[in-house]
């Protein structure tokens, strides 16, 4: 459902808004970095200079005959050194990859010279994303929906078929890190061209050239608003020069309260958000202004905090993808080794992939400093994301961490009674008297210990041991891995609060 609000008036239009910016670095290696990974020339002779930073001696190889590089080698340059790429006049298109090598690591630079004339074929964002080829130059035309960085010029372009991420924008002279000189802002319609690349799972056009700019008929002071879960009123200031202002919002928990013209010719639009008793939710406000010959639309994202929903892994997997925050708890069954904290967690209902864990300050790539390991138990706060249709948590926050100590059965028997969780591996004893709760012995070469009840997994319900046996095929003689606490009954040690992790059949070599 879309709700509309229309104001028919004509206001002056000007520039007045600034925003905070975050520096985003060009992807590169730790040993050697360049400030430009794609270098393009026209058919005329010319030169372009990049800055190269290296921790050790370096050299550039695979230089084609039509290209001159100076210098092509050098010593360590922690403060950066200038390297110039030069071409003569071309009579055909030229393209090559050159390699910058330092301390055994190689950075690839793409150098192209286009003879022309170039036939401009506009591609849709959908085709670039789904059918495009890395290294090929594409022309796209659409609207700027969001700007992530105003130094390099990292932003999003949408043409109605989809969105392409622009990673780096050249200025009018072909230089990098001068995005502000172009005067682009959210809502402007632009045509750009540049090579496609894939960085991780993100498809990008890199270091694009701007071919055409059609300034937007309206601008907003912000492109995103966050509302507390209690709801309330918030304002968005907008300037427009069309023959009116049309407002649409796609959620019925939003409404327009008023529109007031300010002394600076801006219009302050007041919205009301209803209280949120559910999980986090989002909405989009679309504002459109038009003349007889053109129309511009800008979008303001609204995010409203909500309650965190406690969920099992199965419930999380079954939930809809979105911004709602879920509280998941489980044992880490696999750590992929990534600095981002890409892990798998499992409870009694299932297992799910977590794509990234952030630290207490919300920073990524801190996983290996957080003191959490495979086999530990964690409680995470995360939205329900997906990758190619497969559910996953994304950028999860750690709410609770329970370390699990790996122990032999003798070490477990010698431990003190407390709330420490231990990971034990042993041979399953006779299960004929295990009952519905799962009471049985496990043993190793020298010792055995009694397991006083076994849940089917972390957070599992009591009394379902026979269901676990039926589903997993667990039997006497199998090698089982469990996690539990050191408890005792009348002075005799036993495993309490235990849950099943995995097992290996006795007949498996």
C-alpha positions as CSV (number, residue, x, y, z in Angstrom):
1,X,0.0,0.0,0.0
2,X,1.3,3.5,-0.9
3,X,-0.1,6.6,0.6
4,X,0.2,10.0,-1.1
5,X,0.2,13.6,0.0
6,X,0.4,16.4,-2.6
7,X,1.4,20.0,-2.1
8,X,0.9,22.3,-5.1
9,X,3.1,25.3,-4.9
10,X,6.4,26.6,-6.3
11,X,9.3,27.3,-4.0
12,X,12.8,28.6,-4.7
13,X,15.5,26.0,-5.1
14,X,19.0,26.2,-3.8
15,X,21.9,24.3,-2.2
16,X,22.1,24.1,1.5
17,X,22.7,20.7,2.9
18,X,25.8,19.0,4.1
19,X,26.3,15.5,5.6
20,X,28.8,13.5,7.5
21,X,31.2,11.4,5.4
22,X,33.1,8.2,6.0
23,X,36.3,7.5,4.1
24,X,36.2,4.2,2.3
25,X,39.6,2.9,1.0
26,X,40.1,1.4,-2.4
27,X,40.5,-2.4,-2.1
28,X,44.2,-3.3,-2.0
29,X,46.8,-5.6,-0.5
30,X,48.5,-5.0,2.9
31,X,52.0,-5.1,1.3
32,X,51.4,-2.8,-1.7
33,X,48.6,-0.3,-2.3
34,X,47.7,2.0,-5.2
35,X,45.2,4.8,-5.3
36,X,44.0,3.9,-8.8
37,X,43.4,0.3,-10.0
38,X,42.0,1.3,-13.4
39,X,43.8,3.7,-15.7
40,X,42.0,4.8,-18.9
41,X,43.3,6.9,-21.9
42,X,41.7,8.3,-25.0
43,X,43.2,7.9,-28.5
44,X,45.6,10.9,-28.0
45,X,49.0,10.7,-26.3
46,X,48.9,11.3,-22.6
47,X,50.1,10.5,-19.1
48,X,48.5,9.7,-15.8
49,X,50.2,9.4,-12.4
50,X,49.2,7.1,-9.5
51,X,50.5,7.0,-5.9
52,X,52.0,3.6,-4.9
53,X,52.6,2.7,-1.3
54,X,54.8,-0.4,-0.5
55,X,56.3,-2.0,2.6
56,X,59.3,-3.4,0.6
57,X,61.0,-3.2,-2.7
58,X,58.6,-3.5,-5.7
59,X,58.5,-3.8,-9.4
60,X,55.9,-3.6,-12.2
61,X,55.8,-6.3,-14.9
62,X,53.8,-7.3,-17.9
63,X,54.1,-3.8,-19.4
64,X,52.9,-3.9,-23.1
65,X,54.9,-2.1,-25.9
66,X,52.3,0.6,-26.2
67,X,52.7,1.7,-22.5
68,X,55.5,3.3,-20.7
69,X,55.8,3.1,-16.9
70,X,58.2,5.3,-15.0
71,X,59.6,4.2,-12.6
72,X,58.9,0.5,-13.0
73,X,60.6,-0.5,-9.8
74,X,61.7,1.0,-6.5
75,X,62.4,0.5,-2.8
76,X,60.1,0.5,0.1
77,X,57.8,3.6,0.0
78,X,55.7,3.8,3.1
79,X,54.9,7.4,2.5
80,X,54.0,6.7,-1.2
81,X,55.8,7.3,-4.5
82,X,54.5,8.6,-7.8
83,X,54.4,6.3,-10.8
84,X,53.6,7.7,-14.3
85,X,51.9,5.7,-17.0
86,X,52.2,7.2,-20.6
87,X,50.8,6.3,-24.0
88,X,51.4,7.6,-27.5
89,X,48.6,8.4,-30.0
90,X,46.6,5.2,-30.7
91,X,45.3,3.8,-34.0
92,X,43.4,1.0,-32.3
93,X,42.0,0.0,-28.9
94,X,44.6,-1.2,-26.4
95,X,44.1,-3.0,-23.1
96,X,46.4,-4.8,-20.7
97,X,46.8,-5.8,-17.0
98,X,50.1,-4.9,-15.4
99,X,51.3,-6.4,-12.2
100,X,52.8,-4.6,-9.2
101,X,54.7,-7.1,-7.0
102,X,56.0,-6.5,-3.5
103,X,57.0,-9.0,-0.8
104,X,55.5,-11.9,-2.8
105,X,52.1,-10.2,-3.2
106,X,50.8,-8.9,-6.5
107,X,48.4,-6.0,-7.2
108,X,46.7,-6.0,-10.6
109,X,46.2,-2.7,-12.5
110,X,44.0,-2.5,-15.6
111,X,45.2,0.0,-18.3
112,X,43.1,0.8,-21.3
113,X,43.4,3.1,-24.3
114,X,40.3,3.5,-26.4
115,X,40.8,4.7,-30.0
116,X,37.1,5.5,-30.8
117,X,34.8,6.7,-31.9
118,X,33.1,4.7,-29.1
119,X,29.5,3.5,-29.7
120,X,27.7,4.2,-26.5
121,X,25.3,1.5,-25.6
122,X,23.3,2.1,-22.4
123,X,23.0,-1.1,-20.3
124,X,20.4,-1.6,-17.6
125,X,21.6,-2.1,-14.0
126,X,19.9,-5.5,-14.1
127,X,22.0,-6.6,-17.1
128,X,25.2,-5.3,-15.6
129,X,24.5,-7.2,-12.4
130,X,23.2,-10.4,-13.9
131,X,24.9,-10.7,-17.3
132,X,27.9,-8.4,-17.1
133,X,31.5,-9.4,-17.5
134,X,34.3,-8.2,-15.2
135,X,36.7,-5.9,-17.0
136,X,34.3,-4.8,-19.6
137,X,33.3,-1.1,-19.7
138,X,29.5,-0.4,-19.3
139,X,27.5,2.8,-19.7
140,X,24.6,3.2,-17.3
141,X,22.1,6.0,-16.7
142,X,19.9,6.5,-13.7
143,X,19.4,8.3,-10.4
144,X,21.7,8.7,-7.5
145,X,19.9,7.1,-4.6
146,X,22.6,7.2,-1.9
147,X,26.2,8.5,-1.6
148,X,28.5,6.5,0.6
149,X,31.7,8.5,0.3
150,X,32.3,12.0,-1.0
151,X,36.1,11.8,-1.4
152,X,36.5,8.9,-3.8
153,X,32.9,9.1,-5.0
154,X,31.3,5.9,-3.9
155,X,27.5,5.9,-4.5
156,X,24.5,3.9,-5.8
157,X,22.8,4.4,-9.2
158,X,19.3,3.1,-9.8
159,X,17.6,3.0,-13.2
160,X,14.4,1.3,-12.3
161,X,15.6,-2.2,-13.1
162,X,18.0,-2.4,-10.2
163,X,21.0,-0.8,-8.5
164,X,24.7,-0.7,-9.3
165,X,27.3,0.3,-6.8
166,X,29.8,2.9,-8.2
167,X,33.2,2.6,-6.5
168,X,35.2,5.7,-7.4
169,X,34.3,8.6,-9.6
170,X,36.7,10.5,-11.7
171,X,36.5,14.3,-11.9
172,X,36.3,16.4,-15.1
173,X,40.1,16.0,-15.6
174,X,40.1,12.3,-15.0
175,X,41.5,12.5,-11.5
176,X,40.4,10.5,-8.4
177,X,39.5,11.7,-4.9
178,X,37.9,14.9,-6.2
179,X,34.2,13.8,-6.2
180,X,32.9,17.1,-4.6
181,X,34.1,19.1,-7.7
182,X,31.3,17.4,-9.7
183,X,28.6,18.9,-7.5
184,X,26.5,15.6,-7.6
185,X,23.9,14.9,-5.0
186,X,21.2,12.4,-4.2
187,X,18.4,12.7,-6.7
188,X,20.5,13.8,-9.6
189,X,20.2,11.8,-12.8
190,X,23.5,10.9,-14.4
191,X,25.1,8.8,-17.2
192,X,28.5,7.3,-16.4
193,X,30.8,4.6,-17.8
194,X,33.4,2.5,-16.3
195,X,34.7,-1.1,-16.0
196,X,32.8,-3.7,-14.1
197,X,34.5,-5.6,-11.3
198,X,33.4,-8.0,-8.5
199,X,34.7,-7.3,-5.0
200,X,33.7,-10.1,-2.7
201,X,30.0,-10.5,-3.5
202,X,29.5,-6.9,-4.6
203,X,29.3,-6.0,-8.3
204,X,30.8,-2.5,-9.0
205,X,31.6,-0.1,-11.7
206,X,35.0,1.3,-10.8
207,X,36.5,4.8,-11.3
208,X,33.7,5.8,-13.6
209,X,33.7,8.8,-15.9
210,X,30.6,11.1,-15.7
211,X,29.1,11.7,-19.2
212,X,26.0,13.6,-18.4
213,X,24.3,15.2,-15.3
214,X,20.7,16.3,-15.0
215,X,20.3,18.0,-11.6
216,X,17.4,16.9,-9.5
217,X,14.4,19.2,-9.1
218,X,14.5,18.7,-5.4
219,X,16.9,18.0,-2.5
220,X,16.3,16.8,1.0
221,X,18.4,17.5,4.1
222,X,18.7,13.8,4.9
223,X,18.3,10.6,3.1
224,X,17.7,8.5,6.2
225,X,15.9,8.9,9.5
226,X,15.8,6.7,12.6
227,X,12.7,6.7,14.8
228,X,12.5,5.3,18.4
229,X,10.2,2.4,19.0
230,X,7.9,4.7,21.0
231,X,7.2,6.5,17.7
232,X,6.6,10.2,17.4
233,X,7.0,13.1,15.1
234,X,10.0,13.8,12.9
235,X,10.7,16.4,10.1
236,X,12.4,16.2,6.7
237,X,13.4,19.6,5.1
238,X,13.2,19.6,1.3
239,X,13.8,22.2,-1.4
240,X,12.1,21.8,-4.8
241,X,11.6,23.8,-8.0
242,X,8.9,21.8,-9.8
243,X,5.3,22.6,-10.0
244,X,4.4,20.9,-6.7
245,X,5.6,18.2,-4.3
246,X,4.1,14.7,-4.2
247,X,4.9,12.5,-1.2
248,X,4.4,8.8,-1.0
249,X,5.2,6.4,1.8
250,X,4.8,2.6,1.7
251,X,3.9,1.8,5.3
252,X,0.6,2.6,7.1
253,X,2.4,3.3,10.4
254,X,3.6,6.6,8.8
255,X,1.5,9.7,8.2
256,X,2.0,13.3,7.2
257,X,1.2,15.8,9.9
258,X,2.1,19.1,8.2
259,X,4.1,20.9,5.5
260,X,5.5,24.4,6.4
261,X,7.5,26.7,4.2
262,X,10.6,28.1,6.0
263,X,12.3,31.5,5.7
264,X,15.1,29.8,3.7
265,X,12.6,28.7,1.0
266,X,12.8,25.1,2.2
267,X,9.6,23.1,3.1
268,X,9.6,21.3,6.4
269,X,7.5,18.1,6.1
270,X,6.4,16.7,9.5
271,X,5.7,12.9,9.7
272,X,4.2,10.9,12.5
273,X,5.4,7.3,13.2
274,X,3.2,5.0,15.3
275,X,4.6,3.1,18.3
276,X,6.3,-0.2,17.3
277,X,5.5,-3.2,19.4
278,X,7.1,-5.7,17.0
279,X,10.6,-6.1,15.6
280,X,12.7,-3.4,13.8
281,X,10.9,-2.2,10.7
282,X,11.7,0.1,7.7
283,X,9.7,2.3,5.4
284,X,10.5,4.5,2.4
285,X,9.3,8.0,1.8
286,X,9.4,9.0,-1.9
287,X,9.2,12.7,-2.8
288,X,8.6,13.8,-6.4
289,X,8.6,17.2,-8.1
290,X,7.9,17.7,-11.8
291,X,7.8,20.3,-14.5
292,X,6.2,20.0,-17.9
293,X,9.4,18.5,-19.3
294,X,11.0,16.6,-16.5
295,X,10.5,14.9,-13.1
296,X,12.7,14.1,-10.1
297,X,12.2,11.7,-7.2
298,X,14.2,11.3,-4.1
299,X,13.9,8.7,-1.3
300,X,14.2,9.0,2.4
301,X,14.7,5.7,4.3
302,X,12.9,5.4,7.7
303,X,14.1,2.9,10.2
304,X,12.2,2.3,13.4
305,X,13.6,0.4,16.3
306,X,11.5,-2.4,17.8
307,X,11.6,-5.2,20.3
308,X,14.2,-7.9,19.9
309,X,12.5,-11.2,19.1
310,X,13.7,-14.3,20.9
311,X,13.9,-17.1,18.3
312,X,15.2,-20.6,17.9
313,X,17.4,-21.2,14.8
314,X,14.4,-22.9,13.1
315,X,12.2,-19.9,13.8
316,X,14.9,-17.6,12.6
317,X,15.3,-19.5,9.3
318,X,11.5,-19.5,8.8
319,X,11.3,-15.7,9.4
320,X,11.1,-13.1,6.6
321,X,14.2,-11.3,5.5
322,X,14.3,-7.8,6.8
323,X,15.5,-5.4,9.5
324,X,13.8,-7.1,12.5
325,X,16.4,-8.0,15.2
326,X,16.4,-11.6,16.5
327,X,18.1,-13.0,19.6
328,X,19.7,-16.4,18.7
329,X,21.7,-18.7,21.0
330,X,23.7,-21.7,20.1
331,X,27.0,-23.5,20.0
332,X,29.6,-22.5,17.4
333,X,29.9,-25.6,15.2
334,X,32.3,-24.1,12.7
335,X,34.6,-21.0,12.5
336,X,35.6,-20.4,8.9
337,X,38.7,-18.5,10.0
338,X,37.6,-15.1,8.6
339,X,38.5,-11.8,10.4
340,X,34.9,-10.9,10.0
341,X,33.6,-13.7,12.2
342,X,31.8,-15.9,9.6
343,X,30.6,-18.8,11.7
344,X,27.9,-21.4,12.0
345,X,25.8,-21.8,15.2
346,X,23.5,-24.6,16.2
347,X,20.8,-25.1,18.7
348,X,18.4,-28.0,19.2
349,X,16.3,-26.9,16.2
350,X,18.9,-26.4,13.5
351,X,22.0,-24.7,12.3
352,X,22.5,-21.4,10.6
353,X,25.3,-19.4,9.0
354,X,26.3,-16.0,10.5
355,X,27.9,-13.7,8.0
356,X,30.0,-11.4,10.2
357,X,30.1,-10.6,13.9
358,X,30.9,-7.1,15.0
359,X,32.5,-6.1,18.3
360,X,30.9,-4.0,21.1
361,X,31.6,-0.8,19.2
362,X,30.0,-2.1,16.0
363,X,33.4,-2.5,14.2
364,X,33.9,-5.3,11.7
365,X,37.0,-7.5,11.2
366,X,37.6,-7.7,15.0
367,X,36.6,-11.4,15.4
368,X,40.0,-12.8,16.1
369,X,40.5,-10.3,19.0
370,X,37.2,-11.1,20.7
371,X,38.3,-14.3,22.5
372,X,35.5,-16.4,21.1
373,X,36.3,-19.8,19.6
374,X,34.7,-22.8,17.8
375,X,32.8,-24.9,20.4
376,X,31.8,-21.9,22.6
377,X,28.2,-20.9,23.2
378,X,27.1,-17.5,22.1
379,X,23.9,-15.4,22.1
380,X,23.7,-13.1,19.1
381,X,21.5,-10.2,18.1
382,X,21.1,-10.2,14.3
383,X,18.7,-9.4,11.5
384,X,17.5,-12.2,9.2
385,X,19.4,-11.9,5.9
386,X,19.9,-14.2,3.0
387,X,22.5,-15.0,0.3
388,X,21.1,-16.5,-2.9
389,X,18.0,-17.5,-1.1
390,X,19.8,-19.2,1.9
391,X,19.0,-17.7,5.3
392,X,21.8,-16.2,7.4
393,X,22.5,-13.7,10.1
394,X,24.3,-10.5,9.2
395,X,26.8,-8.4,11.2
396,X,25.6,-10.0,14.5
397,X,26.3,-8.5,17.9
398,X,27.4,-10.7,20.7
399,X,25.1,-10.3,23.7
400,X,26.5,-13.2,25.7
401,X,29.5,-15.5,25.4
402,X,29.9,-18.8,27.3
403,X,33.4,-20.3,27.0
404,X,33.5,-24.1,26.7
405,X,36.5,-26.0,28.0
406,X,37.7,-29.0,26.1
407,X,38.4,-31.8,28.6
408,X,39.2,-35.4,28.9
409,X,36.9,-37.5,31.2
410,X,39.6,-37.8,33.9
411,X,40.1,-34.0,33.8
412,X,36.4,-33.5,34.0
413,X,36.1,-35.8,37.0
414,X,38.9,-33.9,38.8
415,X,37.3,-30.5,38.1
416,X,35.3,-28.5,40.7
417,X,31.5,-28.2,40.7
418,X,30.7,-24.8,39.2
419,X,29.0,-23.3,36.1
420,X,31.8,-24.1,33.7
421,X,30.7,-25.9,30.5
422,X,33.0,-28.7,29.3
423,X,33.2,-30.4,26.0
424,X,33.6,-34.2,26.4
425,X,34.1,-37.0,23.9
426,X,33.5,-40.6,25.0
427,X,32.0,-44.0,24.1
428,X,28.3,-44.4,24.7
429,X,27.4,-47.1,27.3
430,X,24.3,-49.2,27.6
431,X,21.2,-47.1,26.6
432,X,18.6,-49.7,27.7
433,X,17.9,-47.8,30.9
434,X,18.4,-44.3,29.5
435,X,14.7,-43.5,29.5
436,X,13.1,-40.5,28.1
437,X,15.6,-38.1,29.7
438,X,18.8,-39.8,28.5
439,X,20.6,-41.1,31.6
440,X,23.7,-43.2,30.7
441,X,27.5,-43.6,31.0
442,X,30.2,-42.4,28.6
443,X,33.7,-43.6,28.9
444,X,37.2,-43.4,27.5
445,X,40.2,-45.8,27.9
446,X,40.6,-45.2,31.6
447,X,37.4,-43.6,33.1
448,X,33.7,-43.2,32.8
449,X,31.2,-40.6,33.9
450,X,27.4,-40.7,34.3
451,X,25.4,-38.3,32.1
452,X,22.3,-37.2,34.0
453,X,20.0,-36.3,31.2
454,X,20.9,-35.2,27.6
455,X,19.1,-32.6,25.6
456,X,19.0,-32.9,21.8
457,X,21.0,-29.6,21.5
458,X,21.5,-26.2,23.1
459,X,18.2,-24.9,24.3
460,X,16.4,-28.2,23.7
461,X,13.5,-29.5,25.7
462,X,13.8,-32.2,28.4
463,X,12.4,-35.7,28.0
464,X,13.0,-36.1,24.3
465,X,16.0,-38.4,24.4
466,X,14.3,-41.2,22.6
467,X,13.4,-38.8,19.8
468,X,17.1,-37.8,19.5
469,X,18.0,-41.5,19.3
470,X,15.4,-42.1,16.6
471,X,16.5,-39.1,14.5
472,X,20.3,-39.5,14.8
473,X,20.6,-43.3,15.2
474,X,22.7,-43.0,18.4
475,X,23.5,-46.3,20.0
476,X,25.7,-48.0,22.5
477,X,29.4,-48.1,21.4
478,X,29.2,-44.9,19.4
479,X,31.6,-42.0,20.0
480,X,29.6,-39.1,21.2
481,X,30.5,-35.4,21.7
482,X,28.5,-33.6,24.4
483,X,28.7,-30.3,26.4
484,X,27.8,-30.1,30.0
485,X,28.6,-29.0,33.5
486,X,30.5,-30.8,36.3
487,X,27.9,-31.7,38.9
488,X,27.6,-34.5,41.5
489,X,25.0,-36.7,43.2
490,X,25.8,-37.7,46.8
491,X,29.5,-37.0,46.1
492,X,29.7,-38.9,42.8
493,X,30.6,-36.8,39.8
494,X,28.3,-36.6,36.9
495,X,27.5,-34.5,33.8
496,X,24.6,-32.1,34.3
497,X,22.9,-29.6,32.0
498,X,24.3,-31.7,29.1
499,X,23.4,-31.4,25.5
500,X,24.2,-33.4,22.3
501,X,26.7,-32.0,19.8
502,X,27.5,-34.8,17.5
503,X,28.4,-38.5,17.3
504,X,30.2,-41.0,15.2
505,X,28.9,-44.5,14.7
506,X,30.9,-47.4,16.2
507,X,31.1,-49.0,12.8
508,X,32.6,-45.9,11.1
509,X,36.4,-46.3,10.7
